[in-house]
Amino acid sequence: MRDAALAKLKIPAENKLILSLDGGGIRGIMTLQMLKKLEEAAGLPCHRLFDLVAGTSTGGIIAGLIALGKNAVEIETLYIKLVKQVFSRKSWAANRFLNPPEYSKKHYRAILKEVVGDETTLENACAANGIDLMITSKDVAAGEETFFTCFSHGGNTSGTYKDVLLRAVMEATMSAPTYFTPLERFVDGGVTVYNNPAMAAVIEAVEYGPGGKYSPEKLTVMSFGTGCRPQFVPPDKVADPDGPDVAFWLQWLMTEAGDDASDMQNFLLRSSRLYPGLDFRRFQISLDAAAIRKLPDRELTDLDDVRADRLHDLNDRELADIPLDRVSLFPLMRTIGAAMVEFIATSQNPPFSADLVDPRGKDLLVSRLGDVDGIKARMNRPAWLDSVDP
């Protein structure tokens, strides 16, 4: 059955498959819409289709549930329950900026204990379903990213942390600073450059995995984003942004650094020079009006907390104001995910059978604004340079 599933997705039968899942708070519901369609197209659940699943933060939660043998429909039900419980205020005075952390993990931990249990280690979960696993977290005490991995090969398992509890790892990866209390020394795996864990997953598998199991020329990587948030700032506002400068630049830096790191990883994995023969397929959208209008339009009138009547009516400001923790926007994120699935299904036959890029090799649904001609004209004039405030 797996060979037939691979054929449906235009993947060579001898290839190993890696599934990589980005972080993104509530926007993980978009990923699940795509995974449901992927399982439908393949005719197999993810835990039987993929050899390795990797995830960060909300993607780490989904990855852990896949390792437990859950299909995408089951995961969506559990995920909604988990996320609605995890974003429960720590107290009436809690605020991520003034009195952090804003949320308590008490209910989330209780649900994980119920779903995952106190006996399930990474090794147990991987052995039960024959799948390798990698979940990221940032070790603040050691100043390094930690990859909680478990690989199986020839009846043996390997991984420095293969004996740790799966639910501990699933808590560590989503303990985002100011939102949640760290898990002792660990915070959210996406606070630096690994919100998109695709590059790390490939390197861990090819360079540090069991000898010979993963080779780049026989490897397909499917990478699912949760929607990036481009921060378009008009040139005349860069030197004087709205609001307090420190708050603006801290927020801008945290968002932009993760997106830039993700873009660079995608570029390197798409390059034939790094890992020749690697089959890399990325599915991502930017949350801006130009990208959203490429999708099939959808009714939004029955959604709470959304002013627009239709998907194509959403403007850049409304889309930029979608935080990672606003559970009331779950239905909107699900709608965008479903529209993205429809776009993929109509642009690829079968869906998920190719990288979602334009003819130049850039993400088809990710917008970038630039003014090449204007930049060249201005920055070639001494008078213009001298007129800019130093």
Secondary structure, DSSP 8 states (H G I E B T S, - for coil): -HHHHHHHTT--TT-EEEEEE---GGGHHHHHHHHHHHHHHHTS-HHHH-SEEEE-THHHHHHHHHHTT--HHHHHHHHHHHHHHHSEESSTT-BTTTBS--EE-HHHHHHHHHHH-SS-BHHHHHHHHT-EEEEEEEETTTTEEEEEEEEEETTEEE-TTTTSBHHHHHHHTT--TTTS--BTTEEETTSSS-SS-HHHHHHHHHHHSSTTT--GGGEEEEEE---B------GGGSSS-SS-HHHHHHHHHHHHHHHHHHHHHHHHHH-TTTSTT-EEEEE-BBSSHHHHTTS---B-TT-TT---SBGGG--HHHHHT--TT-GGGHHHHHHHHHHHHHHHHHHSSSTTSS--B-TTSSBTB------HHHHHHHTT-HHHHHHS--
